[in-house]
Amino acid sequence: MDYSKFFSADVPSFLRSPVREIFRKVDLSAICSFAGGYPAAVTFPMADIPGLTARVLEKYGTKALQYGATQGVPELREVIAARYGVPVSQVQITTSSQQGIDICTRVLADPGDIILADNPVYLGALQSFKAYRANVMSLENYLRMAGDAPSVGHPKFIYVIPDFNNPSGRTMSLQEREELVRVARELDVLIVEDSPYRELRYSGEPLPTIRSMAPERTLHLGSFSKIFAPGFRLGWIIGPEALLEQIYVCKQCLDLCPPVFDQYLAAEFMGSGALDRNLEKTIAEYRRRRDLMVSLLEKYMGEGVSWTYPDGGLFLWLTLPEQVDTVALYDQALAAGVAYVAGSFFYTDGSHRNTMRLNFSFVAEEKMEPGIRLLAQLIAGRQVIDS
């Protein structure tokens, strides 16, 4: 039976995630995977969770097992508001940061609308934008085209990950942030500032958030997935109350409310100081893993291969010689036992096929050196074959 006639007009716009396809087909324990954005399991606060669970049940009883408010339980909104210095009324809890991206797109963009983004751009954001049939353009290309052809169209919002970008690992400079705010005000558009990695800084000095520079036009997305545990599926949006009101109404039809028990656990974890204690250990662990991967790249990668050295986050971005096609190389790499994400998947036009994203947080430490060595051999072999 042909089921395609039953599908909505949105379905052809859905993008498959190459990362999720790997997890669907391959046993991660059997390979060296640099592909996903998984945090290291050793950073999960296992010792704290039994006590937090008992405290939540004792403190809130059956309330923790009941439906909750669409905007989130007050206790969690209050600790987030206190941590980031905003009124509680400007905090909306989401069922994951990914839902934050999706719900912002759902509320702000119609099919055919222009969304401006970094290039490369986070794949999960690109999936949401495409699912709503938006026209995704890089900010740089848009400004160039608008200068040549003012009728190009008006964008609805700008999406950025300013701190430790996924996939590139880059951090926007203060000058770049100021320029972004200037452009947003000049164009009179909103900014969606995705900030799941900001707390994970391993070197360098923190820079102001986009929200702090333009609070009247910024929706700031945060996540517990990288600082607590991704299994709780919790995030938040900080933004102007008038925007959050529409997000609140939209969220009612999506899931009624975020997971209530998980919210109380997160509130106790963040409010008790356990989050900051765990962050110290997490940052030390990830700093060591980042430096280990960089040292291995220096040891094994051949001429013409370069990479970023991020101040935080979970990813390195590799640029290979032009003749190396990381999409074409992928099946060979996976068959040999190593996985990465080809960089072209993060570009709106599928370009830059000589790039790849590597994750340093998830792979077992004893697999990192053989994995990087194998990847370097595959790249070197492909250079010889293709040259």
Residue, then its C-alpha position, 0 to 999 in steps of 0.5 A: m500500500d502506498y501511504s505517501k498520499f496520507f502524508s502532510a505537505d511538511v513530510p518531504s521537508f523532514l531531514r534525516s540526521p546522519v548521527r541518528e542513523i548511525f545510532r540506529k544501525v550500529d552498536l556504539s560499543a563496537i566502534c570508535s564513535f566521534a560522531g554523536g554529541y553525547p556527554a561522558a557518562v562519568t559526568f552524570p551525578m550518580a552519587d547525588i541522584p538517589g538523595l535528590t530523588a528521596r528529597v523530591l518525594e519527601k518534599y513534594g510527594t504525589k505533586a511530583l508525579q502529577y501534571g504540572a504547569t505548562q510554563g514549568v514548575p515554579e521551583l525550577r523557574e525560580v532557581i534558573a531565574a536566580r542563577y541567570g539574573v532574570p525575573v521568573s516571568q521571563v523563564q519558560i521550561t521546555t522538554s529539551s533544548q531541541q524543543g526550544i528551537d522547534i517551538c521558537t521556529r513554530v511560533l515565529a516562522d511560516p513556510g517560505d520565511i527566511i531564517l538566518a543562521d551560522n554556516p555551518v549550522y547545528l543540524g538539529a536546528l536545520q532539521s526544525f527550520k526545514a520541517y517548517r519549510a523555512n528558507v535557511m540562509s547564512l547571515e553573511n550570504y543574506l547581507r551580501m545578497a540584500g545589498d545587491a538585491p534589496s527584494v531578497g526578502h525580510p528574515k524572521f529571526i537569526y539563529v546562533i550558537p555564540d559559545f563553542n558552536n556546534p559543529s565548529g567549536r568556534t566562539m563568537s568574539l565580542q566584536e562579532r556579538e556587537e555586530l550581530v546585535r547591530v544587524a538585528r536591530e537594523l533589520d528589526v529581527l529577533i535573535v534565537e541564542d542557543s546556549p547549551y554549552r556555555e557553562l562548559r568553558y575550559s579556557g579563555e574568558p567568558l563573553p557576554t551573552i547575546r541576551s544581555m546585549a539585546p534582551e528586548r529581541t533575544l530568546h536565550l535557550g539553555s539545556f540541562s542535557k550537558i550539565f546534568a543528564p540528557g535523559f531528563r530532557l529538560g531545557w529552558i527559554i529566557g526571553p521577553e514576556a510577550l514572546l514567552e506568552q505565545i510560546y506558552v500557548c503553543k507548548q500547551c498543544l505539544d506536550l501540556c507540560p515538561p516532565v514534572f518529576d524531572q523538573y523537581l530533580a533539576a531544581e534540587f540539583m541546581g538550587s542545592g549547589a550540586l550542579d556547580r560541584n559537578l560542573e567543576k569535575t565535568i569541566a576538568e574531565y572535558r578539558r583533559r579529553r579535549d587536550l588529549m584529542v588535540s595531541l593525538l591529531e597533532k601526532y597522527m594527522g598528515e599535512g594539509v589537515s587542520w582543526t579548531y581548538p575550542d575553549g569549551g563545548l564538545f566538538l572539534w572541526l577538521t578541515l581536510p585537503e580539498q580532494v578528500d570527500t568525507v561523505a564518500l569516505y564515511d562508509q569505508a571509515l564505519a566499516a573499519g570501525v570509526a565514525y564521524v559526521a561529515g561537515s557538509f551535513f551542517y551546511t545549508d547547501g551541502s558544501h564543504r565536503n572536505t570537513m568533519r565534526l569530531n566529538f571528544s566527550f563520549v568516546a571511551e578514552e582507551k579508544m581515542e588513540p586507535g580511533i584517531r590513528l585509524l582516521a588519519q590513515l583513512i584520510a591519508g589513503r584517500q588523499v593518495i587515491d584521489s590525487 
